Amino acid sequence: MSGKKKKGFQLNERQLGYLMVAPALILIFAVTLWPVAQSFYNSMFDYRLNDPTRNQTTLSYQIDLERYADNYFYFERDVDSLAAADEEAADTAENIRSTIDDYHQQIVDSDSIGDQFAEVDQMVMEFDPVTDDDLRYGSINNDFSESYIDALEDVSEMLTSLSDQTEDEQVQEAVNSLDGTVDQIDRSMIRPNFIGLSNYATYLTEARTWQSLWNTVFFTVVSVFFELTIGLAVALVINRAFIGRGAVRAAVLIPWAIPTAVSAMMWSYLYDGQFGIIAHYFEQLGLISDASVLLSTGSGAMFSIILADVWKTMPYMALLLLAGLQTISGSLYEAAEVDGAGRFQQFLYITLPMLKSAILVALLFRTLDAFRVFDLIYVLTGGGPANATESISVYAYQVLFAQQNFGEGSVLSVITFVSVAIISVIFIKLIGSDLFDDKKA
Amino acid sequence: MRKKAGIWFYVFLSIFIFVTMFPFLWVFLTSIRPVNEIYSGFDWFTTNPSLQSYINAFETRPLLLYMWNSIAVSTLTTVLAISVASLSAYAVTRLPIKFKGTILGIVLAAAMFPQIAIISPIFNLIQSLGLRNSYLGLVIPYITISLPLAIWILATFFKKIPFELEESAKLDGATPFQTFRKIIFPLAAPGVFTTAILVFIAAWNEYLFALTINSDDNWRTIPVGLSMYQSEFTIPWGDITAATVVVTIPIVIVVLIFQRRIVAGLTSGSVKE
């Protein structure tokens, strides 16, 4: 049966159903599931964007043809001048020439990159830079590359011993120049940058990783705790009929609706050590010793970030809990009152159990959100002072994009992903199946 | 249970609103001060208000361009995400397909993925498609990020529509897709609209992707553009506060007009009725 839908052709309901979920699933697969797998794969490579020999992940040898062609040209010149410098050295030079030429000829004759090499060689001769990476880098057989590299290293050893033996300055100069060129040819062979789990070994033993994980956990636990308790208190208080509900709703929604980066900019002004009003009032009230403490000390900066986050998301939490509160039937409280239950007992035995699923869902999403905090910290403190507020996302961003190190940065990405997965599993165990029952039905 | 609201309640309410609104209030008061007054004291009100900071904010950086970029990216994201999500939500709630639990599970799991875990492969993908510094380069990841939220909320709205309507449409000879397009989708319009507002706000606020993918100043969105006002040596608080006020006003208007819908959308997924 053809998958194309044309006028007149009717799909049955089930086929239509699959067709309708397909676009969403394809997008989710391509833009979230596949990239996570890719991050994990990248984390096992020495993969740096700013280094042309390591800017892609590869399991096989490659050759930088521009560099190779360029240096092979010098090689011929250098080996000639060595042969001319001294009679004794001439033998060695011929020996070297025949070894390297043998390998070189194999590249020139190669079916896979022979033509590509010829084209690059032509461009090098005309001093045209090779800007097309597909043209510049060719893949070569792993066995051939390894034996070529061995041969180049042998040549290098021969040259070193020759240089040790001779006193003649002219010979030494020729040897050094040739040795340098051979080294350059060696470097044009790009080794596979697969390094297994050694990036993990580096980062899992590094203090900064654990510091950033700890900062993230601390931030998440403290801010979510205050958001929940204050949010619940506010929800309980405003769960009644009163004039001005609209004003409260707007006051609650505006901090939630503005971009985090914008609120972070606002708070960085309010906290500023010289001109910030909050810093100024805190100093006057004696809460802090000096107005600059808020952003220039580790604990001050952590406090500032948590306060800004609570300000932004507590109202949202209150809103979710208020909606939960409004579904609790008033008759429950009336019955409890008849039975002589006090306010506190009503809260403990009616409100909390009835709110349990609303609280857990709100907690799950807030915890995950807080754990991946990026923009608030990046804009407000940049992770400083001295990495005291650096979250794992901020650290990963620094390694990925500031250092352009996609291999090592991906390790931190994977660590974040695994932490989030663990948190989700714990919460879903806690919430149990009752949340998802009705969705599956 | 409806408690009566007494005087202390209104006192509490006023304090609560004042505290949540204080940062905006202070930022606004700073933005209308003459520039030299900003750096000279903590008086609440200025005696000679000035619009100089606003003029500076528009002159030093292309604020209008940032806003336009944000509007374009968020609108495109909203339209595309809602189209894709409403199809899925409809299929999952009202068509007899298998693996509904698995599909919703995948959608929910995708909502939990931290963005930092996917940013570098997405960056490579967008780069290789030649879409860096373009609207589409941001729209593609944004659609996907907002899909879980959109599908989830739309599914709750679709479920509320009575099934009898579909059955009578079927009796009248409508195909399943016609039923979706002509009956269910229009009836769910308020829910669709609510979801659209939430998706729009989420796209408007996104920072990490906008920062890495559209790094050219001409393609920056509001959140990234605003965070670039700080220069290395001085922090022009006048410009920053003025720009903040300018970008906050549209959000305040949207929130004031649609607050009921936003609350309905935010709470629809989390509260069982």
Interface residues (C-beta under 8 A of the other chain):
Chain A: Q10 L11 N12 E13 R14 L16 G17 Y18 M20 V21 P23 A24 L25 L27 I28 A30 V31 T32 L33 W34 P35 V36 Q38 S39 N42 V234 V237 I238 N239 R240 A241 F242 I243 G244 G246 A247 V248 R249 A250 A251 V252 L253 I254 P255 A257 I258 P259 T260 A261 V262 S263 A264 M265 M266 W267 Y269 L270 D272 Q274 F275 I277 H280 W311 P315 Y316 L319 L320 A323 G324 T327 G330 Y333 E334 S357 A358 V361 A362 L368 F371 R372 F374 D375 Y378 V379 I392 S393 A396 Y397 L400 F401 F406 G409 S410 L412 S413 V414 T416 F417 V420 A421 S424 F436 D438 K439 K440
Chain B: M1 R2 K3 K4 A5 F9 Y10 F12 L13 F16 I17 T20 M21 P23 F24 W26 V27 T30 I38 Y39 F42 V84 A85 L87 S88 Y90 A91 V92 L95 P96 I97 K98 K100 G101 I103 L104 G105 I106 V107 A109 A110 M112 F113 P114 Q115 I116 A117 I118 I119 S120 P121 I122 N124 L125 I140 P141 I143 T144 I145 L147 P148 I151 A155 T175 P176 F177 F180 I201 W204 N205 Y207 L208 T212 I222 P223 V224 L226 S227 Y229 I235 W237 I240 T241 T244 V247 T248 I251 V252 V254 V255 L256 Q259 R260 I262 V263 L266 T267 G269 S270 V271 K272 E273
